[in-house]
Amino acid sequence: MDETFLAQLRCPIDPRREATLSRDEQRLVCDGCRAHFPIKQGLPVLVPDEVELPAGMREVSQLPCQRRENRRKNAN
Ligand SMILES: [Zn+2]
């Protein structure tokens, strides 16, 4: 996976599709929410169902990017 390709990827669970991803051995880490996504056979699997949450979080809704978006929705 080259750097140019990696730089184009965005976190699939970021409501704004803005968060970039960094390589961490056999997975990608979201620079925004710190969630992990696996790399299988050299290809990143960027689907919400494959997400691994950061330590201490049990649900996607607990991630900072999700909470921020929910607050914004509730304010409208
Ligand atoms: Zn993210």
N, CA, C, O and the ligand as a Tripos MOL2 file, in Angstrom:
@<TRIPOS>MOLECULE
protein
  305   303    77     0     0
PROTEIN
NO_CHARGES

@<TRIPOS>ATOM
      1 N           0.8520   -1.1820    0.0000 N.3       1 MET1
      2 CA          0.0000    0.0000    0.0000 C.3       1 MET1
      3 C           0.8930    1.2400    0.0000 C.2       1 MET1
      4 O           1.6860    1.4350    0.9210 O.2       1 MET1
      5 N           0.7660    2.0760   -1.0320 N.am      2 ASP2
      6 CA          1.6830    3.2080   -1.0430 C.3       2 ASP2
      7 C           1.0870    4.4270   -0.3350 C.2       2 ASP2
      8 O          -0.1080    4.4970   -0.0500 O.2       2 ASP2
      9 N           1.9650    5.3640   -0.0700 N.am      3 GLU3
     10 CA          1.5810    6.5210    0.7480 C.3       3 GLU3
     11 C           0.5100    7.3730    0.0660 C.2       3 GLU3
     12 O          -0.3610    7.9370    0.7290 O.2       3 GLU3
     13 N           0.5810    7.4580   -1.2460 N.am      4 THR4
     14 CA         -0.4050    8.2720   -1.9710 C.3       4 THR4
     15 C          -1.8010    7.6850   -1.8170 C.2       4 THR4
     16 O          -2.7780    8.4000   -1.5950 O.2       4 THR4
     17 N          -1.8650    6.3670   -1.9400 N.am      5 PHE5
     18 CA         -3.1410    5.6750   -1.7640 C.3       5 PHE5
     19 C          -3.6450    5.8630   -0.3380 C.2       5 PHE5
     20 O          -4.8080    6.1960   -0.1120 O.2       5 PHE5
     21 N          -2.7530    5.6440    0.6100 N.am      6 LEU6
     22 CA         -3.1200    5.7740    2.0170 C.3       6 LEU6
     23 C          -3.6550    7.1820    2.3230 C.2       6 LEU6
     24 O          -4.6130    7.3410    3.0800 O.2       6 LEU6
     25 N          -3.0360    8.1740    1.7360 N.am      7 ALA7
     26 CA         -3.4260    9.5650    2.0040 C.3       7 ALA7
     27 C          -4.8250    9.8920    1.4880 C.2       7 ALA7
     28 O          -5.4510   10.8520    1.9370 O.2       7 ALA7
     29 N          -5.3080    9.0900    0.5480 N.am      8 GLN8
     30 CA         -6.6460    9.3480   -0.0040 C.3       8 GLN8
     31 C          -7.7560    8.6970    0.8080 C.2       8 GLN8
     32 O          -8.9300    9.0300    0.6440 O.2       8 GLN8
     33 N          -7.3880    7.7790    1.6740 N.am      9 LEU9
     34 CA         -8.4040    7.0430    2.4200 C.3       9 LEU9
     35 C          -8.9780    7.8970    3.5400 C.2       9 LEU9
     36 O          -8.2920    8.7450    4.1110 O.2       9 LEU9
     37 N         -10.2300    7.6620    3.8390 N.am     10 ARG10
     38 CA        -10.8900    8.3460    4.9410 C.3      10 ARG10
     39 C         -11.5970    7.3260    5.8160 C.2      10 ARG10
     40 O         -12.0260    6.2690    5.3530 O.2      10 ARG10
     41 N         -11.7040    7.6640    7.0680 N.am     11 CYS11
     42 CA        -12.3910    6.7930    8.0160 C.3      11 CYS11
     43 C         -13.8490    6.5970    7.5890 C.2      11 CYS11
     44 O         -14.5690    7.5760    7.3890 O.2      11 CYS11
     45 N         -14.2930    5.3300    7.4470 N.am     12 PRO12
     46 CA        -15.6660    5.0850    6.9720 C.3      12 PRO12
     47 C         -16.7380    5.4150    8.0030 C.2      12 PRO12
     48 O         -17.9150    5.5060    7.6540 O.2      12 PRO12
     49 N         -16.3620    5.5930    9.2450 N.am     13 ILE13
     50 CA        -17.3900    5.9240   10.2330 C.3      13 ILE13
     51 C         -17.3610    7.3920   10.6280 C.2      13 ILE13
     52 O         -18.1900    7.8340   11.4230 O.2      13 ILE13
     53 N         -16.4200    8.1530   10.0830 N.am     14 ASP14
     54 CA        -16.4230    9.5880   10.3400 C.3      14 ASP14
     55 C         -17.6350   10.1970    9.6340 C.2      14 ASP14
     56 O         -17.7430   10.0970    8.4120 O.2      14 ASP14
     57 N         -18.5430   10.8200   10.3730 N.am     15 PRO15
     58 CA        -19.7410   11.3750    9.7330 C.3      15 PRO15
     59 C         -19.4000   12.3840    8.6330 C.2      15 PRO15
     60 O         -20.1830   12.5790    7.7030 O.2      15 PRO15
     61 N         -18.2560   13.0100    8.7400 N.am     16 ARG16
     62 CA        -17.8920   14.0030    7.7270 C.3      16 ARG16
     63 C         -16.9350   13.4630    6.6690 C.2      16 ARG16
     64 O         -16.5920   14.1660    5.7180 O.2      16 ARG16
     65 N         -16.5090   12.2220    6.8360 N.am     17 ARG17
     66 CA        -15.5640   11.6060    5.8890 C.3      17 ARG17
     67 C         -14.3190   12.4630    5.7030 C.2      17 ARG17
     68 O         -13.8330   12.6420    4.5870 O.2      17 ARG17
     69 N         -13.8200   12.9800    6.7960 N.am     18 GLU18
     70 CA        -12.6380   13.8470    6.7380 C.3      18 GLU18
     71 C         -11.4190   13.2210    7.3960 C.2      18 GLU18
     72 O         -10.2880   13.5380    7.0260 O.2      18 GLU18
     73 N         -11.6300   12.3420    8.3590 N.am     19 ALA19
     74 CA        -10.5160   11.8090    9.1400 C.3      19 ALA19
     75 C          -9.6330   10.9010    8.2880 C.2      19 ALA19
     76 O         -10.1200    9.9770    7.6360 O.2      19 ALA19
     77 N          -8.3410   11.1750    8.3030 N.am     20 THR20
     78 CA         -7.3870   10.3590    7.5570 C.3      20 THR20
     79 C          -6.9780    9.1450    8.3860 C.2      20 THR20
     80 O          -7.3020    9.0470    9.5700 O.2      20 THR20
     81 N          -6.2630    8.2260    7.7480 N.am     21 LEU21
     82 CA         -5.8740    6.9790    8.4020 C.3      21 LEU21
     83 C          -4.3630    6.8110    8.3260 C.2      21 LEU21
     84 O          -3.7290    7.2230    7.3550 O.2      21 LEU21
     85 N          -3.7990    6.2040    9.3560 N.am     22 SER22
     86 CA         -2.3630    5.9230    9.3930 C.3      22 SER22
     87 C          -2.1400    4.4270    9.4790 C.2      22 SER22
     88 O          -2.9370    3.7040   10.0750 O.2      22 SER22
     89 N          -1.0580    3.9700    8.8850 N.am     23 ARG23
     90 CA         -0.7000    2.5570    8.9270 C.3      23 ARG23
     91 C          -0.1170    2.2170   10.2920 C.2      23 ARG23
     92 O           0.7330    2.9360   10.8180 O.2      23 ARG23
     93 N          -0.5910    1.1070   10.8570 N.am     24 ASP24
     94 CA         -0.0260    0.5990   12.1000 C.3      24 ASP24
     95 C           0.0890   -0.9160   11.9430 C.2      24 ASP24
     96 O          -0.8520   -1.6410   12.2670 O.2      24 ASP24
     97 N           1.1980   -1.3900   11.4630 N.am     25 GLU25
     98 CA          1.4220   -2.8000   11.1760 C.3      25 GLU25
     99 C           0.3090   -3.3500   10.2950 C.2      25 GLU25
    100 O           0.1330   -2.8910    9.1660 O.2      25 GLU25
    101 N          -0.4440   -4.3280   10.7930 N.am     26 GLN26
    102 CA         -1.4580   -4.9450    9.9250 C.3      26 GLN26
    103 C          -2.8350   -4.3220   10.0930 C.2      26 GLN26
    104 O          -3.8530   -5.0070    9.9900 O.2      26 GLN26
    105 N          -2.8590   -3.0350   10.3480 N.am     27 ARG27
    106 CA         -4.1570   -2.3720   10.4250 C.3      27 ARG27
    107 C          -3.9740   -0.9020   10.1480 C.2      27 ARG27
    108 O          -2.8540   -0.3940   10.0860 O.2      27 ARG27
    109 N          -5.0960   -0.2250    9.9820 N.am     28 LEU28
    110 CA         -5.0790    1.2240    9.8200 C.3      28 LEU28
    111 C          -5.7550    1.8370   11.0340 C.2      28 LEU28
    112 O          -6.7440    1.3170   11.5510 O.2      28 LEU28
    113 N          -5.1960    2.9530   11.4730 N.am     29 VAL29
    114 CA         -5.7480    3.6460   12.6330 C.3      29 VAL29
    115 C          -6.2910    4.9900   12.1670 C.2      29 VAL29
    116 O          -5.6090    5.7350   11.4640 O.2      29 VAL29
    117 N          -7.5130    5.2910   12.5600 N.am     30 CYS30
    118 CA         -8.1020    6.5780   12.2160 C.3      30 CYS30
    119 C          -7.4040    7.6830   13.0200 C.2      30 CYS30
    120 O          -7.2600    7.5840   14.2380 O.2      30 CYS30
    121 N          -6.9790    8.7300   12.3180 N.am     31 ASP31
    122 CA         -6.3130    9.8360   12.9950 C.3      31 ASP31
    123 C          -7.2920   10.6810   13.8150 C.2      31 ASP31
    124 O          -6.8910   11.4510   14.6880 O.2      31 ASP31
    125 N          -8.5710   10.5200   13.5170 N.am     32 GLY32
    126 CA         -9.5750   11.2770   14.2720 C.3      32 GLY32
    127 C         -10.0530   10.5240   15.4900 C.2      32 GLY32
    128 O          -9.8950   10.9980   16.6150 O.2      32 GLY32
    129 N         -10.6390    9.3530   15.2820 N.am     33 CYS33
    130 CA        -11.3080    8.6620   16.3950 C.3      33 CYS33
    131 C         -10.4710    7.5350   16.9940 C.2      33 CYS33
    132 O         -10.8610    6.9800   18.0210 O.2      33 CYS33
    133 N          -9.3400    7.1780   16.3950 N.am     34 ARG34
    134 CA         -8.4420    6.1200   16.8760 C.3      34 ARG34
    135 C          -9.0130    4.7240   16.7000 C.2      34 ARG34
    136 O          -8.4520    3.7600   17.2210 O.2      34 ARG34
    137 N         -10.1000    4.5960   15.9870 N.am     35 ALA35
    138 CA        -10.6090    3.2620   15.6830 C.3      35 ALA35
    139 C          -9.6560    2.5770   14.7010 C.2      35 ALA35
    140 O          -8.9510    3.2470   13.9450 O.2      35 ALA35
    141 N          -9.6380    1.2430   14.7140 N.am     36 HIS36
    142 CA         -8.7570    0.4700   13.8380 C.3      36 HIS36
    143 C          -9.5580   -0.2710   12.7770 C.2      36 HIS36
    144 O         -10.6990   -0.6740   13.0020 O.2      36 HIS36
    145 N          -8.9450   -0.4380   11.6360 N.am     37 PHE37
    146 CA         -9.5290   -1.2490   10.5710 C.3      37 PHE37
    147 C          -8.4690   -2.2180   10.0900 C.2      37 PHE37
    148 O          -7.3010   -1.8490    9.9680 O.2      37 PHE37
    149 N          -8.8610   -3.4620    9.8140 N.am     38 PRO38
    150 CA         -7.8700   -4.4690    9.4110 C.3      38 PRO38
    151 C          -7.3620   -4.2590    7.9910 C.2      38 PRO38
    152 O          -8.0230   -3.6370    7.1590 O.2      38 PRO38
    153 N          -6.1790   -4.7890    7.7390 N.am     39 ILE39
    154 CA         -5.6470   -4.8780    6.3770 C.3      39 ILE39
    155 C          -5.5940   -6.3670    6.0560 C.2      39 ILE39
    156 O          -4.8820   -7.1300    6.7080 O.2      39 ILE39
    157 N          -6.3580   -6.7690    5.0420 N.am     40 LYS40
    158 CA         -6.4040   -8.1910    4.6830 C.3      40 LYS40
    159 C          -5.8600   -8.3680    3.2780 C.2      40 LYS40
    160 O          -6.2860   -7.6950    2.3390 O.2      40 LYS40
    161 N          -4.9010   -9.2950    3.1480 N.am     41 GLN41
    162 CA         -4.2390   -9.5250    1.8540 C.3      41 GLN41
    163 C          -3.7700   -8.2210    1.2250 C.2      41 GLN41
    164 O          -3.8670   -8.0170    0.0150 O.2      41 GLN41
    165 N          -3.2540   -7.3370    2.0920 N.am     42 GLY42
    166 CA         -2.6770   -6.0940    1.5850 C.3      42 GLY42
    167 C          -3.6750   -4.9820    1.3190 C.2      42 GLY42
    168 O          -3.2910   -3.8750    0.9400 O.2      42 GLY42
    169 N          -4.9550   -5.2690    1.5160 N.am     43 LEU43
    170 CA         -5.9700   -4.2520    1.2450 C.3      43 LEU43
    171 C          -6.6790   -3.8380    2.5320 C.2      43 LEU43
    172 O          -7.1080   -4.6840    3.3160 O.2      43 LEU43
    173 N          -6.7940   -2.5360    2.7370 N.am     44 PRO44
    174 CA         -7.5100   -2.0770    3.9260 C.3      44 PRO44
    175 C          -9.0020   -2.3890    3.7990 C.2      44 PRO44
    176 O          -9.6040   -2.1780    2.7460 O.2      44 PRO44
    177 N          -9.5800   -2.8880    4.8750 N.am     45 VAL45
    178 CA        -11.0050   -3.2200    4.8790 C.3      45 VAL45
    179 C         -11.7250   -2.0960    5.6120 C.2      45 VAL45
    180 O         -11.9150   -2.1420    6.8270 O.2      45 VAL45
    181 N         -12.1180   -1.0920    4.8440 N.am     46 LEU46
    182 CA        -12.6970    0.1010    5.4480 C.3      46 LEU46
    183 C         -14.2180    0.0310    5.4100 C.2      46 LEU46
    184 O         -14.8810    0.7670    4.6800 O.2      46 LEU46
    185 N         -14.7400   -0.8720    6.2140 N.am     47 VAL47
    186 CA        -16.1920   -0.9550    6.3510 C.3      47 VAL47
    187 C         -16.5320   -0.8820    7.8350 C.2      47 VAL47
    188 O         -15.8040   -1.4110    8.6740 O.2      47 VAL47
    189 N         -17.6280   -0.2320    8.1460 N.am     48 PRO48
    190 CA        -17.9780   -0.0480    9.5630 C.3      48 PRO48
    191 C         -18.0740   -1.3560   10.3340 C.2      48 PRO48
    192 O         -17.7620   -1.3870   11.5240 O.2      48 PRO48
    193 N         -18.5010   -2.4450    9.6800 N.am     49 ASP49
    194 CA        -18.6380   -3.7300   10.3740 C.3      49 ASP49
    195 C         -17.3070   -4.3040   10.8410 C.2      49 ASP49
    196 O         -17.2840   -5.1560   11.7300 O.2      49 ASP49
    197 N         -16.1930   -3.8500   10.2540 N.am     50 GLU50
    198 CA        -14.8760   -4.4030   10.6010 C.3      50 GLU50
    199 C         -14.1370   -3.5460   11.6260 C.2      50 GLU50
    200 O         -12.9890   -3.8340   11.9650 O.2      50 GLU50
    201 N         -14.7780   -2.5150   12.1090 N.am     51 VAL51
    202 CA        -14.0990   -1.5870   13.0080 C.3      51 VAL51
    203 C         -13.7090   -2.2740   14.3240 C.2      51 VAL51
    204 O         -14.4600   -3.0740   14.8820 O.2      51 VAL51
    205 N         -12.5030   -1.9270   14.7960 N.am     52 GLU52
    206 CA        -12.0890   -2.3280   16.1470 C.3      52 GLU52
    207 C         -11.9960   -1.0460   16.9450 C.2      52 GLU52
    208 O         -11.2540   -0.1330   16.5820 O.2      52 GLU52
    209 N         -12.7320   -0.9760   18.0140 N.am     53 LEU53
    210 CA        -12.7800    0.2660   18.7850 C.3      53 LEU53
    211 C         -11.5530    0.4160   19.6730 C.2      53 LEU53
    212 O         -10.9540   -0.5810   20.0760 O.2      53 LEU53
    213 N         -11.1730    1.6540   19.9810 N.am     54 PRO54
    214 CA        -10.0460    1.8720   20.8990 C.3      54 PRO54
    215 C         -10.3790    1.2880   22.2760 C.2      54 PRO54
    216 O         -11.5460    1.0790   22.6070 O.2      54 PRO54
    217 N          -9.3460    1.0330   23.0610 N.am     55 ALA55
    218 CA         -9.5180    0.4660   24.3900 C.3      55 ALA55
    219 C         -10.4970    1.2940   25.2090 C.2      55 ALA55
    220 O         -10.4450    2.5240   25.1970 O.2      55 ALA55
    221 N         -11.3790    0.6210   25.9130 N.am     56 GLY56
    222 CA        -12.3100    1.3120   26.7930 C.3      56 GLY56
    223 C         -13.6120    1.7150   26.1330 C.2      56 GLY56
    224 O         -14.5140    2.2250   26.7970 O.2      56 GLY56
    225 N         -13.7200    1.4900   24.8190 N.am     57 MET57
    226 CA        -14.9670    1.8500   24.1460 C.3      57 MET57
    227 C         -15.6730    0.5900   23.6780 C.2      57 MET57
    228 O         -15.0430   -0.3400   23.1760 O.2      57 MET57
    229 N         -16.9720    0.5710   23.8460 N.am     58 ARG58
    230 CA        -17.7520   -0.6130   23.4820 C.3      58 ARG58
    231 C         -18.6260   -0.3880   22.2680 C.2      58 ARG58
    232 O         -19.0360   -1.3410   21.6050 O.2      58 ARG58
    233 N         -18.9110    0.8560   21.9780 N.am     59 GLU59
    234 CA        -19.8230    1.1370   20.8640 C.3      59 GLU59
    235 C         -19.2730    2.2540   20.0070 C.2      59 GLU59
    236 O         -18.5840    3.1560   20.4840 O.2      59 GLU59
    237 N         -19.5960    2.1700   18.7280 N.am     60 VAL60
    238 CA        -19.1870    3.2160   17.7870 C.3      60 VAL60
    239 C         -19.6900    4.5910   18.2490 C.2      60 VAL60
    240 O         -19.0180    5.6060   18.0610 O.2      60 VAL60
    241 N         -20.8700    4.6050   18.8520 N.am     61 SER61
    242 CA        -21.4690    5.8820   19.2640 C.3      61 SER61
    243 C         -20.6540    6.5880   20.3460 C.2      61 SER61
    244 O         -20.8600    7.7750   20.5990 O.2      61 SER61
    245 N         -19.7230    5.8610   20.9900 N.am     62 GLN62
    246 CA        -18.8790    6.4840   22.0160 C.3      62 GLN62
    247 C         -17.6860    7.2320   21.4290 C.2      62 GLN62
    248 O         -17.0200    7.9840   22.1410 O.2      62 GLN62
    249 N         -17.4130    7.0390   20.1590 N.am     63 LEU63
    250 CA        -16.2470    7.6880   19.5510 C.3      63 LEU63
    251 C         -16.4520    9.2050   19.4670 C.2      63 LEU63
    252 O         -17.5720    9.6750   19.2660 O.2      63 LEU63
    253 N         -15.3650    9.9640   19.6220 N.am     64 PRO64
    254 CA        -15.4820   11.4270   19.6140 C.3      64 PRO64
    255 C         -16.1500   11.9790   18.3570 C.2      64 PRO64
    256 O         -16.9440   12.9160   18.4400 O.2      64 PRO64
    257 N         -15.8350   11.4050   17.1930 N.am     65 CYS65
    258 CA        -16.4180   11.9390   15.9510 C.3      65 CYS65
    259 C         -17.9240   11.7320   15.9210 C.2      65 CYS65
    260 O         -18.6590   12.5730   15.4020 O.2      65 CYS65
    261 N         -18.3890   10.6130   16.4760 N.am     66 GLN66
    262 CA        -19.8280   10.3280   16.4990 C.3      66 GLN66
    263 C         -20.5370   11.2300   17.5070 C.2      66 GLN66
    264 O         -21.6270   11.7420   17.2490 O.2      66 GLN66
    265 N         -19.8940   11.4130   18.6600 N.am     67 ARG67
    266 CA        -20.5220   12.2450   19.6940 C.3      67 ARG67
    267 C         -20.6370   13.6820   19.2210 C.2      67 ARG67
    268 O         -21.6300   14.3590   19.4880 O.2      67 ARG67
    269 N         -19.5950   14.1460   18.5050 N.am     68 ARG68
    270 CA        -19.6090   15.5130   18.0000 C.3      68 ARG68
    271 C         -20.7690   15.6940   17.0110 C.2      68 ARG68
    272 O         -21.4910   16.6900   17.0420 O.2      68 ARG68
    273 N         -20.9190   14.6990   16.1380 N.am     69 GLU69
    274 CA        -21.9780   14.7850   15.1380 C.3      69 GLU69
    275 C         -23.3580   14.7150   15.7980 C.2      69 GLU69
    276 O         -24.2850   15.4100   15.3810 O.2      69 GLU69
    277 N         -23.4890   13.8870   16.8120 N.am     70 ASN70
    278 CA        -24.7840   13.7800   17.4950 C.3      70 ASN70
    279 C         -25.1370   15.0710   18.2150 C.2      70 ASN70
    280 O         -26.2940   15.4910   18.2400 O.2      70 ASN70
    281 N         -24.1160   15.6960   18.8020 N.am     71 ARG71
    282 CA        -24.3740   16.9840   19.4600 C.3      71 ARG71
    283 C         -24.8550   18.0140   18.4400 C.2      71 ARG71
    284 O         -25.7710   18.7950   18.6940 O.2      71 ARG71
    285 N         -24.2040   17.9850   17.2790 N.am     72 ARG72
    286 CA        -24.5650   18.9550   16.2500 C.3      72 ARG72
    287 C         -26.0290   18.7230   15.8010 C.2      72 ARG72
    288 O         -26.7970   19.6690   15.6320 O.2      72 ARG72
    289 N         -26.3820   17.4530   15.6160 N.am     73 LYS73
    290 CA        -27.7470   17.1220   15.2020 C.3      73 LYS73
    291 C         -28.7530   17.5750   16.2510 C.2      73 LYS73
    292 O         -29.8010   18.1340   15.9270 O.2      73 LYS73
    293 N         -28.4160   17.3260   17.5130 N.am     74 ASN74
    294 CA        -29.3490   17.6670   18.5800 C.3      74 ASN74
    295 C         -29.5280   19.1670   18.7230 C.2      74 ASN74
    296 O         -30.5670   19.6360   19.1870 O.2      74 ASN74
    297 N         -28.5130   19.9170   18.3230 N.am     75 ALA75
    298 CA        -28.5900   21.3680   18.4410 C.3      75 ALA75
    299 C         -29.4980   21.9690   17.3720 C.2      75 ALA75
    300 O         -29.9750   23.0950   17.5130 O.2      75 ALA75
    301 N         -29.7330   21.2080   16.2970 N.am     76 ASN76
    302 CA        -30.5540   21.7610   15.2020 C.3      76 ASN76
    303 C         -32.0500   21.6470   15.4940 C.2      76 ASN76
    304 O         -32.8720   22.0630   14.6770 O.2      76 ASN76
    305 ZN        -12.6180    7.6470   12.5690 Zn       77 ZN77
@<TRIPOS>BOND
     1     1     2 1
     2     2     3 1
     3     3     4 2
     4     3     5 am
     5     5     6 1
     6     6     7 1
     7     7     8 2
     8     7     9 am
     9     9    10 1
    10    10    11 1
    11    11    12 2
    12    11    13 am
    13    13    14 1
    14    14    15 1
    15    15    16 2
    16    15    17 am
    17    17    18 1
    18    18    19 1
    19    19    20 2
    20    19    21 am
    21    21    22 1
    22    22    23 1
    23    23    24 2
    24    23    25 am
    25    25    26 1
    26    26    27 1
    27    27    28 2
    28    27    29 am
    29    29    30 1
    30    30    31 1
    31    31    32 2
    32    31    33 am
    33    33    34 1
    34    34    35 1
    35    35    36 2
    36    35    37 am
    37    37    38 1
    38    38    39 1
    39    39    40 2
    40    39    41 am
    41    41    42 1
    42    42    43 1
    43    43    44 2
    44    43    45 am
    45    45    46 1
    46    46    47 1
    47    47    48 2
    48    47    49 am
    49    49    50 1
    50    50    51 1
    51    51    52 2
    52    51    53 am
    53    53    54 1
    54    54    55 1
    55    55    56 2
    56    55    57 am
    57    57    58 1
    58    58    59 1
    59    59    60 2
    60    59    61 am
    61    61    62 1
    62    62    63 1
    63    63    64 2
    64    63    65 am
    65    65    66 1
    66    66    67 1
    67    67    68 2
    68    67    69 am
    69    69    70 1
    70    70    71 1
    71    71    72 2
    72    71    73 am
    73    73    74 1
    74    74    75 1
    75    75    76 2
    76    75    77 am
    77    77    78 1
    78    78    79 1
    79    79    80 2
    80    79    81 am
    81    81    82 1
    82    82    83 1
    83    83    84 2
    84    83    85 am
    85    85    86 1
    86    86    87 1
    87    87    88 2
    88    87    89 am
    89    89    90 1
    90    90    91 1
    91    91    92 2
    92    91    93 am
    93    93    94 1
    94    94    95 1
    95    95    96 2
    96    95    97 am
    97    97    98 1
    98    98    99 1
    99    99   100 2
   100    99   101 am
   101   101   102 1
   102   102   103 1
   103   103   104 2
   104   103   105 am
   105   105   106 1
   106   106   107 1
   107   107   108 2
   108   107   109 am
   109   109   110 1
   110   110   111 1
   111   111   112 2
   112   111   113 am
   113   113   114 1
   114   114   115 1
   115   115   116 2
   116   115   117 am
   117   117   118 1
   118   118   119 1
   119   119   120 2
   120   119   121 am
   121   121   122 1
   122   122   123 1
   123   123   124 2
   124   123   125 am
   125   125   126 1
   126   126   127 1
   127   127   128 2
   128   127   129 am
   129   129   130 1
   130   130   131 1
   131   131   132 2
   132   131   133 am
   133   133   134 1
   134   134   135 1
   135   135   136 2
   136   135   137 am
   137   137   138 1
   138   138   139 1
   139   139   140 2
   140   139   141 am
   141   141   142 1
   142   142   143 1
   143   143   144 2
   144   143   145 am
   145   145   146 1
   146   146   147 1
   147   147   148 2
   148   147   149 am
   149   149   150 1
   150   150   151 1
   151   151   152 2
   152   151   153 am
   153   153   154 1
   154   154   155 1
   155   155   156 2
   156   155   157 am
   157   157   158 1
   158   158   159 1
   159   159   160 2
   160   159   161 am
   161   161   162 1
   162   162   163 1
   163   163   164 2
   164   163   165 am
   165   165   166 1
   166   166   167 1
   167   167   168 2
   168   167   169 am
   169   169   170 1
   170   170   171 1
   171   171   172 2
   172   171   173 am
   173   173   174 1
   174   174   175 1
   175   175   176 2
   176   175   177 am
   177   177   178 1
   178   178   179 1
   179   179   180 2
   180   179   181 am
   181   181   182 1
   182   182   183 1
   183   183   184 2
   184   183   185 am
   185   185   186 1
   186   186   187 1
   187   187   188 2
   188   187   189 am
   189   189   190 1
   190   190   191 1
   191   191   192 2
   192   191   193 am
   193   193   194 1
   194   194   195 1
   195   195   196 2
   196   195   197 am
   197   197   198 1
   198   198   199 1
   199   199   200 2
   200   199   201 am
   201   201   202 1
   202   202   203 1
   203   203   204 2
   204   203   205 am
   205   205   206 1
   206   206   207 1
   207   207   208 2
   208   207   209 am
   209   209   210 1
   210   210   211 1
   211   211   212 2
   212   211   213 am
   213   213   214 1
   214   214   215 1
   215   215   216 2
   216   215   217 am
   217   217   218 1
   218   218   219 1
   219   219   220 2
   220   219   221 am
   221   221   222 1
   222   222   223 1
   223   223   224 2
   224   223   225 am
   225   225   226 1
   226   226   227 1
   227   227   228 2
   228   227   229 am
   229   229   230 1
   230   230   231 1
   231   231   232 2
   232   231   233 am
   233   233   234 1
   234   234   235 1
   235   235   236 2
   236   235   237 am
   237   237   238 1
   238   238   239 1
   239   239   240 2
   240   239   241 am
   241   241   242 1
   242   242   243 1
   243   243   244 2
   244   243   245 am
   245   245   246 1
   246   246   247 1
   247   247   248 2
   248   247   249 am
   249   249   250 1
   250   250   251 1
   251   251   252 2
   252   251   253 am
   253   253   254 1
   254   254   255 1
   255   255   256 2
   256   255   257 am
   257   257   258 1
   258   258   259 1
   259   259   260 2
   260   259   261 am
   261   261   262 1
   262   262   263 1
   263   263   264 2
   264   263   265 am
   265   265   266 1
   266   266   267 1
   267   267   268 2
   268   267   269 am
   269   269   270 1
   270   270   271 1
   271   271   272 2
   272   271   273 am
   273   273   274 1
   274   274   275 1
   275   275   276 2
   276   275   277 am
   277   277   278 1
   278   278   279 1
   279   279   280 2
   280   279   281 am
   281   281   282 1
   282   282   283 1
   283   283   284 2
   284   283   285 am
   285   285   286 1
   286   286   287 1
   287   287   288 2
   288   287   289 am
   289   289   290 1
   290   290   291 1
   291   291   292 2
   292   291   293 am
   293   293   294 1
   294   294   295 1
   295   295   296 2
   296   295   297 am
   297   297   298 1
   298   298   299 1
   299   299   300 2
   300   299   301 am
   301   301   302 1
   302   302   303 1
   303   303   304 2
@<TRIPOS>SUBSTRUCTURE
     1 MET1         2 RESIDUE 1 A MET
     2 ASP2         6 RESIDUE 1 A ASP
     3 GLU3        10 RESIDUE 1 A GLU
     4 THR4        14 RESIDUE 1 A THR
     5 PHE5        18 RESIDUE 1 A PHE
     6 LEU6        22 RESIDUE 1 A LEU
     7 ALA7        26 RESIDUE 1 A ALA
     8 GLN8        30 RESIDUE 1 A GLN
     9 LEU9        34 RESIDUE 1 A LEU
    10 ARG10       38 RESIDUE 1 A ARG
    11 CYS11       42 RESIDUE 1 A CYS
    12 PRO12       46 RESIDUE 1 A PRO
    13 ILE13       50 RESIDUE 1 A ILE
    14 ASP14       54 RESIDUE 1 A ASP
    15 PRO15       58 RESIDUE 1 A PRO
    16 ARG16       62 RESIDUE 1 A ARG
    17 ARG17       66 RESIDUE 1 A ARG
    18 GLU18       70 RESIDUE 1 A GLU
    19 ALA19       74 RESIDUE 1 A ALA
    20 THR20       78 RESIDUE 1 A THR
    21 LEU21       82 RESIDUE 1 A LEU
    22 SER22       86 RESIDUE 1 A SER
    23 ARG23       90 RESIDUE 1 A ARG
    24 ASP24       94 RESIDUE 1 A ASP
    25 GLU25       98 RESIDUE 1 A GLU
    26 GLN26      102 RESIDUE 1 A GLN
    27 ARG27      106 RESIDUE 1 A ARG
    28 LEU28      110 RESIDUE 1 A LEU
    29 VAL29      114 RESIDUE 1 A VAL
    30 CYS30      118 RESIDUE 1 A CYS
    31 ASP31      122 RESIDUE 1 A ASP
    32 GLY32      126 RESIDUE 1 A GLY
    33 CYS33      130 RESIDUE 1 A CYS
    34 ARG34      134 RESIDUE 1 A ARG
    35 ALA35      138 RESIDUE 1 A ALA
    36 HIS36      142 RESIDUE 1 A HIS
    37 PHE37      146 RESIDUE 1 A PHE
    38 PRO38      150 RESIDUE 1 A PRO
    39 ILE39      154 RESIDUE 1 A ILE
    40 LYS40      158 RESIDUE 1 A LYS
    41 GLN41      162 RESIDUE 1 A GLN
    42 GLY42      166 RESIDUE 1 A GLY
    43 LEU43      170 RESIDUE 1 A LEU
    44 PRO44      174 RESIDUE 1 A PRO
    45 VAL45      178 RESIDUE 1 A VAL
    46 LEU46      182 RESIDUE 1 A LEU
    47 VAL47      186 RESIDUE 1 A VAL
    48 PRO48      190 RESIDUE 1 A PRO
    49 ASP49      194 RESIDUE 1 A ASP
    50 GLU50      198 RESIDUE 1 A GLU
    51 VAL51      202 RESIDUE 1 A VAL
    52 GLU52      206 RESIDUE 1 A GLU
    53 LEU53      210 RESIDUE 1 A LEU
    54 PRO54      214 RESIDUE 1 A PRO
    55 ALA55      218 RESIDUE 1 A ALA
    56 GLY56      222 RESIDUE 1 A GLY
    57 MET57      226 RESIDUE 1 A MET
    58 ARG58      230 RESIDUE 1 A ARG
    59 GLU59      234 RESIDUE 1 A GLU
    60 VAL60      238 RESIDUE 1 A VAL
    61 SER61      242 RESIDUE 1 A SER
    62 GLN62      246 RESIDUE 1 A GLN
    63 LEU63      250 RESIDUE 1 A LEU
    64 PRO64      254 RESIDUE 1 A PRO
    65 CYS65      258 RESIDUE 1 A CYS
    66 GLN66      262 RESIDUE 1 A GLN
    67 ARG67      266 RESIDUE 1 A ARG
    68 ARG68      270 RESIDUE 1 A ARG
    69 GLU69      274 RESIDUE 1 A GLU
    70 ASN70      278 RESIDUE 1 A ASN
    71 ARG71      282 RESIDUE 1 A ARG
    72 ARG72      286 RESIDUE 1 A ARG
    73 LYS73      290 RESIDUE 1 A LYS
    74 ASN74      294 RESIDUE 1 A ASN
    75 ALA75      298 RESIDUE 1 A ALA
    76 ASN76      302 RESIDUE 1 A ASN
    77 ZN77       305 GROUP 0 **** ****
